[in-house]
Amino acid sequence: MSERAPLPEVLAAPERARVLVFSPHADDDVIGCGGTLALHRDQGDPVRVVVVFDGRRGDPEGRFDPRAYIERRRAEARAAGALLGVEDYAFWDYPEGHEPGPGEFEAAVGRIADEVRSFRPDVVLAPWIGEHHIDHHTLCRGVREALARVGFTGLALGFEVWTPLVATRIVDVTRVLDRKRAALAEHRSQLEEIEGLADKALALGLQRAMYLGPGARHGEAFRPL
């Protein structure tokens, strides 16, 4: 980087809000912002998670029936969400792992815009634009375009899953860390496929705690979407 990174804003708890999350796959919401969602729910805030892609490539060797595997990942998402206090899930089942053509992208942007109009969120969360994974990056592009079209004036933040971001906000999720860890453990299909996934997923949050106060063990990082 040629410029000095800013110190992030530090929050002990997120603001009260209606929260709409666009998660690429069933587990990315937990990895990227699961602790923050738990804090929102502890405050009584409505939270809705839209899982956009079907997740079938989480079984690259084809060991399972594809339809049954997708249903398994849905069940894991709901079980993980329940530990965080999140019950409102939608699954759109777009095929993962490819860059959509112009027509596909346009239709998806319209669907995202309709979701925003329907739920009327104060806060929208989605992967940040720098995520290397094609599904994460494409989803961010779609959400940004949809928010512009509806004239969204709330808070739109990007979270990190695999690619670290330069944070402008860090939420201290230490007090719900055990729930986040338990929620990750519900995604057994991915834990079986990716060695050490839980530790790897939590590692960024451990580093983010360097910006927090004494006793903090885990933070979740965000930047403007």
FENMO-V262331 format. One record per helix or strand. SS is the DSSP state (helix for helix, strand for strand). FROM is the first residue (numbers start at 1). TO is the last residue. Records with the same first field share a line. If there is no record, write none. Layout:
BEGIN
SS->FROM-TO ; FROM-TO
END
This chain:
BEGIN
strand->9-11 ; 19-23 ; 47-53 ; 88-94 ; 123-127 ; 155-159 ; 169-172 ; 219-224
helix->28-42 ; 56-58 ; 66-84 ; 102-119 ; 134-150 ; 174-185 ; 188-193 ; 197-211
END
